[in-house]
Amino acid sequence: LNNIGVVQALLLMTIFLLGTPFPQRCWNSVGVACRLAQGLGLHTEASQSTRIIRSDLEKEIRRRTWHGCVILDL
């Protein structure tokens, strides 16, 4: 399943891997998280043309998850 929970789990795994003796292993998980996030459209604000109605909470979760991808990919 490609959903936001998978992206969040991959970001958590990335944070865990950064604390291990082999931090270079985190690049795989953050790369997959970023590609999934882009596939879910987390990198864009939903335009009015898509007609998807999202609550403020869902918008904020999507925004924070995308920003987590950006920060961990630096």
Helices and strands as residue ranges (DSSP letters): H 4-18, G 23-25, H 26-39, G 48-50, H 56-73
